[in-house]
Structure formats: structure tokens, C-alpha cells
Amino acid sequence: MRHNNKGLSLVELIVVIAIMSVLTGVVSFGISNIFNTKVTQCADNMENIINKVRVNTMGRNEVTLRFYQDSDGRYFSETKVKKGYGSTATMETVTEQVGKSGIDVKFTTDSSITDPSASGVQTLSNADGNEIKIQFDRSSGEVKVDGSGACVRKIWIIRNSKVKTITIYKETGKVAVD
């Protein structure tokens, strides 16, 4: 009896390598998405809340928005809405979690800064007491400036090499996420 053991052909070897490379690509893409969802979710949550506050302000309510970090490293928004006028005015406060721990949030009032590691960039941190405050003008939707004449212009959400940038346009109050 004759045995014909020639091993693998070149075509079979190429097919096996192609299948392995496709599987490796799919697995690595899935893993990278799992690690980047915190950044994307936080950016989306912050963008949605900023837009809601702007619309609510232009709807004739006085609204103040504050982003802060708690002692566990999670990020929250606090929206204070004053409805009505005079003695009938009511104040409503809504707090929502916008981001989980394990990410960094940085911000600046200088619209020309594009690098979150540049000087003039602050870190949203419970330890430093840093927070982001945003208010809009009722008539135009423009971002109001604080007592020092500044307003938050860029917010970065960072985890490892994944970065999302939220740009707030002072003149219109519109928000863009990159």
C-alpha cells in the first residue's frame, strides 16, 4: 500500500493565513471598540446635554449647566432650570452621569488651542475643584462669558490614545464633536 503524504499545498497555506488574518482583524477591532466606548459615550452625553440646555434657555428659561467629577472618578452634569418669574418662579435641578471613571476630561477657554496637553488646558477634577460651567444667552443662544470674560470653548475626553473633542462656538452656542 502506498501513502501519499505531501503535506500542505501552497494554496491551503495561503487560505489558512488569510482566515487567521481576518479573524485577528475582527477580534482586534472589537476589542478596541470596547475600550473606546467610554470616550464616545461621554462625548455624546455631554454634547446632548449642552444642546438641551441651549434649547431650554432659548425657550425662555434661565438654565445653568455644570460638569464635574465626583470622588469616585465619575463625571456628572448638573442642570439648574429656573422656570417662571418673580414669586411664582421655581428651581429644578437635574443631575445625570455623563461619563464613567477611567477617562480624563480636559477643557480650555482659548479656542485656538488644539492640543489637550498644551498650557492653558485644565483638567476636570474633583481633587482640584475644577468644573465646567456653561450658560447661554436667551435671545441669541450665544455662550455667556463668566466674570473673567471667558467661556469654555473646547472639551477633550481622553482615554489612552482615543480622544474626542467637543468644540463650543461662543457666537452661536452650537456644539461640534470630532
ZILINVEN-V620145 format. One line per field, one symbol per residue. ss: DSSP state (H for helix, E for strand, L for the rest). psi: psi as a letter, one per 30 degrees, with the letter a starting at -180 (. if undefined). A space follows every 50 residues. Layout:
BEGIN
ss: ???
psi: ???
END
This chain:
BEGIN
ss: LLLLLLLLLHHHHHHHHHHHHHHHHHHHHHHHHHHHHHHHHHHHHHHHHH HHHHHHHHLLLEEEEEEEELLLLLEEEEEEEEELLHHHLEEEEEEEEEEL LLLEEEEELLLLLLLLLLLLLEELLLLLLLLEEELELLLLLLELLLLLLL LLLEEEEEELLEEEEEEELLLLLLEEEL
psi: kkkiifakleeeeeeeeeeeeeeeeeeeeeeeeeffeeeeeeeeeeeeee eeeeeeefggljkkkkklkafgglklkjkkkjkalbffklkkkkkkkfll lglkklllfjffkfkfglkfklkjkeefgklkkkllkeefgkkklafggl lkekkkkkjcfkkkkkkkjeefglkkk.
END
